[in-house]
Amino acid sequence: MAVNNAETLTLPRARQAETPQSERPELDTRDLFRGNRTVTIDHEGERYILRLTRNERLILTKEE
């Protein structure tokens, strides 16, 4: 499956202590995908592909 119109996101590093749920950032998938079916996420130098399936489920895979 080809990745088209993917965007690369760089998220801030997680804090050592768990953030209480009420303080966690919240992202709406419509804002995250912006009309695309895939996004590329950069995490500590590793790249991941987040896909939105036709059943509206999310699949995260490490890019090789």
PLY file of the C-alpha trace (Angstrom):
ply
format ascii 1.0
element vertex 64
property float x
property float y
property float z
element edge 63
property int vertex1
property int vertex2
end_header
0.00 0.00 0.00
1.50 3.32 -1.05
1.57 6.20 1.38
0.20 9.29 -0.33
-0.10 12.79 1.06
1.43 11.74 4.38
2.55 14.46 6.74
5.36 14.16 9.27
4.50 15.09 12.83
7.03 15.66 15.58
5.44 15.41 19.00
7.03 16.72 22.20
8.89 14.15 24.30
6.79 12.55 27.01
7.47 13.50 30.59
8.89 10.88 32.95
5.83 10.91 35.25
2.44 9.96 33.84
0.32 13.00 33.07
-3.14 12.93 34.66
-5.85 12.26 32.09
-7.42 15.68 32.67
-4.13 17.36 31.63
-3.26 15.21 28.58
-3.32 16.87 25.18
-6.25 15.67 23.10
-6.15 15.37 19.32
-9.14 14.85 17.07
-8.30 12.48 14.21
-9.92 14.90 11.74
-7.32 17.49 12.75
-4.53 14.91 12.76
-5.24 13.38 9.33
-6.62 16.55 7.63
-8.37 14.58 4.88
-5.56 12.04 4.43
-5.66 8.34 5.33
-2.06 8.25 6.66
0.31 10.41 8.68
3.98 9.91 9.44
5.01 10.34 13.08
8.61 10.98 14.13
9.34 9.62 17.62
12.87 9.91 19.00
14.42 9.53 15.56
12.21 6.59 14.52
9.44 6.98 11.95
5.99 5.45 12.28
3.00 5.39 9.93
-0.44 5.89 11.44
-3.17 4.64 9.08
-6.90 5.15 9.18
-8.55 2.01 7.79
-11.73 1.90 5.74
-13.41 0.59 8.93
-12.30 3.80 10.69
-9.77 1.98 12.89
-6.20 3.13 13.55
-3.10 1.07 12.77
0.37 2.21 13.85
3.38 0.56 12.20
7.10 1.28 12.37
8.51 2.42 9.04
11.36 0.25 7.81
0 1
1 2
2 3
3 4
4 5
5 6
6 7
7 8
8 9
9 10
10 11
11 12
12 13
13 14
14 15
15 16
16 17
17 18
18 19
19 20
20 21
21 22
22 23
23 24
24 25
25 26
26 27
27 28
28 29
29 30
30 31
31 32
32 33
33 34
34 35
35 36
36 37
37 38
38 39
39 40
40 41
41 42
42 43
43 44
44 45
45 46
46 47
47 48
48 49
49 50
50 51
51 52
52 53
53 54
54 55
55 56
56 57
57 58
58 59
59 60
60 61
61 62
62 63
